[in-house]
Amino acid sequence: MTDILIKRFFELDAQGKPSPDGQQYLPAGESMGVTSLGMNITKLPPHRLEPCNRGKHTNQQEEVYIVLDGHGVIQADGYNWQIGPGMLIRVGPGQERKFVSGTKGLTILTMSAIQGNNSTDLSYQTSAL
């Protein structure tokens, strides 16, 4: 049996209704049955501070953010970085950070896992479609 699942964003199970200002959290990993890492999509309306400003990662997770849509700023240690579609952002364990969405909002895919559990020796097989 083939173990592939494909969904569009709108098919993901939203965690609650969007807030009155349009903020929405989609637990993408859970909706897709992912068990080896955390994976979520956060949609921020314009000019909004990150919804769950968790500050320090107490669970020693690294996080990688992929900006899917919109523009904004990530703030850490007094620095600001402009971010936009197609950008990858890595945040190490214990690093405080905040996101601020721009004029058209910001949609971010977050992936998180325990630091040091990276498998870089992957073999890929391809076949004709």
C-alpha positions as CSV (number, residue, x, y, z in Angstrom):
1,M,0.0,0.0,0.0
2,T,1.3,3.4,-1.0
3,D,2.0,5.7,2.0
4,I,1.5,9.2,0.5
5,L,-1.0,11.8,1.6
6,I,-1.6,15.1,-0.3
7,K,-3.8,17.9,1.0
8,R,-4.3,21.6,0.1
9,F,-4.0,24.2,2.8
10,F,-7.8,24.7,3.0
11,E,-8.2,20.9,3.7
12,L,-6.1,21.0,6.9
13,D,-8.0,20.9,10.2
14,A,-8.0,24.4,11.7
15,Q,-7.5,24.6,15.4
16,G,-10.5,26.6,16.3
17,K,-12.0,29.3,14.2
18,P,-9.9,32.2,13.0
19,S,-9.7,35.0,15.6
20,P,-11.8,38.2,14.9
21,D,-8.7,39.8,13.4
22,G,-8.1,36.9,11.0
23,Q,-5.3,35.0,12.8
24,Q,-5.4,31.3,12.1
25,Y,-3.4,28.3,13.3
26,L,-3.3,25.0,11.2
27,P,-1.7,22.0,12.8
28,A,-0.4,20.7,9.5
29,G,1.6,17.8,10.9
30,E,-1.3,16.4,12.9
31,S,-3.6,16.8,9.9
32,M,-1.1,15.0,7.7
33,G,-0.3,12.2,10.2
34,V,3.3,13.3,10.7
35,T,4.9,11.8,13.8
36,S,8.6,12.6,13.5
37,L,8.5,16.4,13.7
38,G,6.1,19.3,14.5
39,M,4.7,21.1,11.5
40,N,2.2,23.9,11.7
41,I,1.0,26.8,9.5
42,T,0.3,30.2,11.1
43,K,-1.6,32.9,9.2
44,L,-1.2,36.3,10.7
45,P,-3.3,39.2,9.6
46,P,-1.7,42.6,8.8
47,H,0.4,44.3,11.5
48,R,0.1,41.5,14.0
49,L,2.7,40.2,16.5
50,E,3.3,36.5,16.5
51,P,0.2,34.9,18.1
52,C,1.9,32.5,20.5
53,N,5.0,34.4,21.5
54,R,6.5,31.5,23.4
55,G,9.8,33.1,24.0
56,K,12.4,30.5,24.9
57,H,12.1,27.0,23.7
58,T,12.1,25.0,26.9
59,N,11.8,21.7,25.0
60,Q,15.2,22.0,23.2
61,Q,13.6,22.1,19.8
62,E,15.1,23.7,16.7
63,E,12.6,25.4,14.5
64,V,12.7,26.1,10.8
65,Y,10.2,28.6,9.3
66,I,9.3,28.9,5.7
67,V,7.5,32.0,4.6
68,L,4.7,31.0,2.3
69,D,3.0,34.3,1.7
70,G,3.2,37.9,2.8
71,H,6.1,39.9,4.3
72,G,7.1,40.8,7.8
73,V,9.9,41.0,10.3
74,I,11.5,38.5,12.7
75,Q,12.9,40.1,15.8
76,A,15.6,38.6,18.1
77,D,18.2,40.0,20.5
78,G,17.4,43.6,19.4
79,Y,17.9,42.8,15.6
80,N,15.2,42.9,12.9
81,W,15.3,40.9,9.7
82,Q,12.9,41.5,6.8
83,I,11.3,38.3,5.6
84,G,9.2,37.3,2.6
85,P,8.0,34.4,0.5
86,G,10.5,31.6,-0.2
87,M,12.7,32.5,2.8
88,L,13.9,29.9,5.3
89,I,14.6,30.9,8.9
90,R,16.2,28.7,11.5
91,V,15.8,29.4,15.2
92,G,17.9,27.4,17.6
93,P,16.8,26.0,21.0
94,G,16.5,28.7,23.7
95,Q,16.5,31.6,21.2
96,E,13.8,34.2,21.9
97,R,12.1,35.6,18.8
98,K,9.0,37.4,17.6
99,F,7.3,37.7,14.2
100,V,5.5,40.9,13.1
101,S,3.4,40.7,10.0
102,G,3.5,43.3,7.3
103,T,0.7,45.2,5.5
104,K,-0.7,42.2,3.8
105,G,-0.3,39.7,6.6
106,L,2.2,36.8,6.9
107,T,1.8,33.0,6.4
108,I,4.5,30.8,7.8
109,L,5.1,27.0,7.8
110,T,6.9,26.0,11.0
111,M,8.8,22.7,11.3
112,S,10.3,21.7,14.6
113,A,12.3,18.8,15.9
114,I,14.7,17.9,18.7
115,Q,18.2,19.3,18.0
116,G,20.7,16.7,16.7
117,N,18.2,14.2,15.3
118,N,19.0,15.1,11.6
119,S,19.5,12.3,9.2
120,T,21.8,13.6,6.4
121,D,22.6,10.2,4.9
122,L,19.4,9.8,2.9
123,S,19.1,7.7,-0.2
124,Y,16.6,8.7,-2.8
125,Q,15.3,6.4,-5.5
126,T,13.5,7.7,-8.5
127,S,11.4,5.9,-11.1
128,A,9.6,6.9,-14.2
129,L,6.2,8.2,-13.7
